[in-house]
Amino acid sequence: MDFNDRFPVSALRQDFECDFDTGKIVRKVAAGKMPAGSAAFGSLSGAGYFRGNWRKRLFYAHRVVWAFAHGQWPDQRLQIDHIDRCRTNNSLRNLRLVSRSENMHNLSPYGVSGGPLGLAFSYGNWTVQIVSNGNRFHLGTFPDIRDAVAARYAAEIEHGWPHLGLSLHDRQQQALAYVAGLEKAD
């Protein structure tokens, strides 16, 4: 028995209602202490996604909204991307079904450490790289962070990455602010 048979979307639609404009899900029927009309899938995970339980299984709200809209659960091998990168914005227009590789393109232009994505500072220079379709490309080494950001930005265009509404100038200014913050911390 596959996932769609165990958790049919038709049963989901009997138990809940979904507002595609807001991504909010509410109960049609009471469940335990939760009355009909109450919010569902509204518990925030440690990673910042809304989630909740149904039929003794944990579901993420963005996957529930997708299932409501499309009449079937998304393929487990694919991911639901929040286009605006806001993990709590589950409006249908903000969700798209993508591969893991495609979803990685929608990362913040800043890495986990807060520094510019794809840049590393070493021995007085900025080393720039990009990973696309599983291949790592070395883009060069630059003494000026603005040149490093420009190289990364050009590679993102070449590899078809979205630019998240930031111009090259904006990205360079953010990188300069990042460097200034590092210098203050020293």
N, C-alpha and C positions, 0 to 999 in steps of 0.2 A: 504494500500500500504506500503510495507516494505522498508527499507533503500536501499537495492540492486535494487529495482524497481525504486525508485526516483532518484538514482544516479548510473546508470548502468556503470560498468567498461568499456563496449564497447564505451560509450560516452566519458568517461575519456580518452580513448586511441585515440579518434578522435581529442580531444583538446590538448593533451600533448604527449610528448615523455619522456621516462625514461631511464637513464643509470644505470643499476644495479650494475656496478662496483663502481661508485661514489655516487649513490643515488641522483644525480642531476636530476631535472625535468625541461623541457623547453616547452614553448608554441608552438604548431603547427599553431595556429590561433591567430590573434590579439584579445585582449580583453580590451576594453576601451582605455586607454593610453599605454597599454602594447603591444608592437609589437610581431608578430610571431618571434620565435627564442629567445625571452627573458626568463630569469630565472623565474620559478614559484615556489610557496611554499617556498620562501626564507626569509620570515619575521621571525625574532627570537622572540619567546614568552618570557615572564618573567621567565618561568621555564627552558629556554634554548633549546627548541625544535623549529625546522623550521616548519612554517605553512603558509597557504595562503587560499584565497577564491576561490571557484568555485561554480557556480550556486547559489550564494547568501548564501553560507554556508561555515563555517570555517573548514578546514581539516588540519590535521597534516601530514607533508611530509612522515614520516615513515609509516603511514597507507596507503598513496597513493602508495608508492613504493611496499608495500606488495600486495595491490590490483592489481597493474600492473603485478606483477610476478605470482600471483595465480589466476587471473581472477575473483576474488570476494573479497568483503570487508571482513576483519577479523571479527569474531564474536564479538559483542559489549561487551560480558561478559569477553572477554580475552584481554590481553595487548600485545603490541609489545615491546619486551625487546631489548635494545641496549646492545649486549653482552659485548662490551668493555667499557660500561658505558659512552661513549661519545655521548651525545644527538644530536649532529649535524652530526654524522657519520651514514648516512642512506643507506650505501651500503647494498645490499641484504644479503651478507654473514655475516653482523653484526646484522641482525635482526632475531628474533625468536618469535613465537607465544606462549605465556605462560599464566598461571593463575596468578592472583595477588599474591598469595602465592609464586609461583615460582619466580616471578619478584622481590619479596622482598629479595630473596637469593642473588641477584646480586647487592646488595647495596655496597657502599664503606665499607671497613673494619673499617671506622671511622664514628661515628655518627654525627648528626647534629651539636653538640657542638664542634666537632673536636676531641673528645676523642675516645678511642677504642670502637667499637660497642659491646654492650652487657655488658660493664663494668661500674661500678659506684663506686666512692671513698667515703667512709663514715667511720668515727671513726677510721681512720688510716689503713683501710683495703679495698681491692678491692672485691666487690661483683660481681659475674659473673652469667649471665643468657642467655638463648637462647629461642626464640619462634619458634616453628616448627609445621606446620599443625594446627595452632591456639592454641597450648598448650605451656604454659610457663614452662620452666625447670630451677630451681635454681641449679647452678653448683658448688657453694661453695663460700667461702670467703677466700682471700689470702692476706698476708701482702706484698708480692712481686709482682709487676705488671707482671713480666715475667712468674710467675706461673699462674697468672690469665689469661694472653693471651694464654698460653699453654692449659689451661682447655677449654677455648672458642674454640680454634683451633681444639682440639680433638672432641668437641661436633659438630662442623661444619662438620667434616669428618663423624662422626657417623650418622648425619642427612642428609648427601648427598649434602651439600652445596658446590658450586664451591669455589676455593681459589684464584681466581683473579690473578694468577701468583705470589703470594707472599708465600715464605716459612715461616715456624714457626719462624726461626731466624730473617728474615726481619720484620715480624710483631712485634716481641719482641723489635727489635731495634727502630722501629717507635714509639712504646709505650713508651720506655725509653726517646726518644726525646720529645715526648708529655709532659711527666712528667717534664723533664728538663725545657721546655718552661713555664710550670705552676709555677715552683719554681722561675724562673727569674721574672715572672710577679708580684710575691708577694713582 
